[in-house]
Amino acid sequence: MQILRDSAAGTLESGDAMVRVSPSDDLEVNVSSSVEVQYGTQVRAVIADTLRQLGVVSGWITVVDKGALDCTLRARVQAAVSRSCDQPLDWKLVVEASR
Amino acid sequence: MMDVQLKTVTGELDASLVGCVDDLLQRSDICRDDNIEFWALAFSDNALIGCMALANDAIRCTAIDSAYQSRNLLAPLLAEVRYAAIERGRPQLFCYTKPQFRGTFAGLGFWPIAEVPGLVTLLEDDPRGVERYSDGLVSTTKPGTPVGAVVINANPFTLGHEYLIREAARVCAVVHVFVVGEENASFSYADRYAMVSAGVAAMPERDQIVVQAGSRYVVSRHTFPQYFLKDAADITRAYTGIDLQLFRDRIAPPLGVRHRFVGTEPTSKITAQYNKEMAYWLQDAISEAPAIEVHEIHRIGAGDAPVVSASTVRSLLAECRLKEAKQLLPPTTYDYLVFNMHIAQDPVQYAGPERRSGADPS
């Protein structure tokens, strides 16, 4: 999927994450997490993995994580990307990737 | 668990809300900004307990009732403002707040980029935003030293601006001209930028001069938030501190700028204070960036005016006194006004940059 316009998903409540995406020629992912010390690496890995599954190769992605579980993080990234290109999520991709 | 209801308002608050918003803001020692486009409000039992607002690309007027400050109300308010900003095509936000709330906003994904102790902190929601802008400036450098800079609004571009730039070019091998990018002036940014570019292209020194595109990191005095500062002196101190820190630390280094040129207005108290602040932030303040020498250039007069100022030109244009305005403008600006903006001699056709219809010919 290609990020065509600015969009966002999620909230800043505890246990959730807010994901913003914007079009860009390069891929840049910025993450700030309230659980950086314990899970920062894991949070980044989940985000990178989700973007890879969605086939996002370029874009400017900012995630403010408030201690979201992996499944929540994935859902928020998927929702933000899908809103940014007016395309419904390809659930086949999502399901296959999570097998 | 406390029950909190969120409400959002686009544009003006209605009469029933203005009172309680003002009351909440006043209890936090802040006044309501007048150019707010969107409000997020939090209520508990029909009483307003928190508010946050969006103006241009900045979060403003944030206040939480002191009894609810530990309840993390900022998170839902910020989420509402965030979605409203994205809807309006503004993916990146600034946040102006008091320095004591810097930590709170840091937890919500904001990084401080400039601060005047005790008065104001400017944060942005991108850890590399200002750095990316700094890096981008490197490609606009020109060989030669010394390097100088001029920051102008050019609303519109006058003989005064032209003189300031030419004086800078007399001292410096390279001069970077920054046009304030914010859309809050009588002439749009696109028009102002076009007038500056045309004016510079007609100067004998044009090869030494780089006209820089407007940037959100060149702060305009007109859109700087004033609402949480008590008096005019504090506002000037806060505005200049933020603007000049960004200039010295982020804008000047990649370009090698060591000189800044400003016009003086001997009669204006605000300008006198501004220039004093400028000497402090650009030269004396502790910073990793090299000091920048400030050059005050006395304003010139032209035609019947003792000093050329853009505000004089705007009043003349508003009164259809194009002939008098012409004396204060470089030919390039005059041509731009007449041919591109269709400002005409005939008051029936034109009645100033803001009023285009219903002109009174008398």
Interface residues (C-beta under 8 A of the other chain):
Chain A: D6 S7 A8 G10 T11 L12 E13 S14 M18 R20 S22 E28 N30 S32 S34 T62 V64 K66
Chain B: N72 L74 A75 P76 L78 A79 R82 Y83 I86 G89 P91 G107 L108 G109 D125 D126 P127 R128
